Amino acid sequence: MQTIDNALLKLQKSKFRAKFKLSQKDIDYIDAKGMDTIRRHAEDFVTDRLAPAFIANDGKQTPMKGHPVFIAQHACACCCRGCLNKWYRVSENVELTDIQKQKIVNLLMAWIQKQYDSFKSY
């Protein structure tokens, strides 16, 4: 089984995935809302936009900007069921389990935390 750290290292080797970074606006949003709220947003986005077995607009359901979780989803290849299948072998057209949803949220939050910490260290 792949650890979060292993997944993040593998993602950094992808030119496309590695280009995603949090902006100052994203950092300000996290500062205003707090990480607990960001986690709840991640849980909601994963449950509503990624977990169902069939998603009408799969591949287009995650905006490229507008929320730190959206950026994390693209950076972590958790933006659509196709990417989940390609990167993590998560079956398409099958509803995600609670454990799968939790693992995705944990990965997204680890990426966000690393981005946040590196941004704040400047």
Number of C-alpha atoms within 10 A of each C-alpha: 4 8 10 16 12 11 16 20 12 14 17 16 10 11 9 12 19 16 10 18 17 18 16 11 12 19 20 11 15 18 11 10 11 12 15 11 12 18 17 12 17 25 19 15 19 23 18 11 19 24 22 17 13 14 17 10 10 14 13 11 16 20 13 16 15 11 19 25 28 21 25 27 28 22 23 25 22 24 26 22 28 18 18 18 14 12 15 14 11 16 14 19 13 12 16 19 12 11 9 14 19 16 14 22 25 16 21 27 21 17 24 26 13 12 19 20 12 10 14 9 7 5
